[in-house]
Amino acid sequence: MDGSLIQLGDRWVWRFHAYMTAMYHEPWGPIGEVDVDANTGEVLNDQQCIEKMYARGERIITKTF
């Protein structure tokens, strides 16, 4: 796991790289980062960030297959 504990303003956040993977290949990416509030466990990424990760993942799939 490659998480990092960082401080964003007055909030402590675990930041993890997000990868694409499947049973038969190594992880591709990272395609983005996922931020999780260290105290509550709340995922902090907004919809725009999630859509960007989907788009990066689609580009990887398109180039690979």
N, C-alpha and C positions, 0 to 999 in steps of 0.2 A: 504494500500500500504506500502511496506517495503523498499522503496528506501533510499539510503544513498548518500550524496554528498561527494565525495572524490577528492583528488588532485593526479593526475598521472603525474609526471614531471611538466610541465608548463600548463597542461590541467585540467580543472575541469570536473568531470564526475559524472553523476547519475548512481548508480549501483543498479539494481533490481534483486531479486531472480526470477527465472523462474520455474513455476509449471505446471504440467499436470492437467487438469480438464475436466469435462463434466457436463452436466445438472443435472445428478443424483448422483454425488458423490463429496465429499470434495476434494480440491486440494491435489495432491500427490507431494512430493518433499521437498525441491527444487531439480531440476535436473541440475541446473547451474545458472549462472549469466549473465545478459545482461547489458552492459555498453553503456551509451548514453552520447555524448558530451553535456555538460550543455549549451554551447553557440550556437551550430549549430543544435542540435537535431540528429546528425549523430549517427547511431548505429555502435559501434566500434568492435563488435565481428567478428572474422575472420571465414572462412569456417571450419577450424579444430575445433574450439570451438563449433560451431553449430552442427557439426557431433557428438561430444561427448555428447551434450545434447540429441540429437535424440537417441543415443545408451543407455543412462541412462533411458530415457523414455521407450524404448522398453523392457529393463530389468524389469522395474516396471510392465508393462502390462503383460509380460510373467509370472511373479511371482503371479500376482493377478488373472488372468483368467486361 
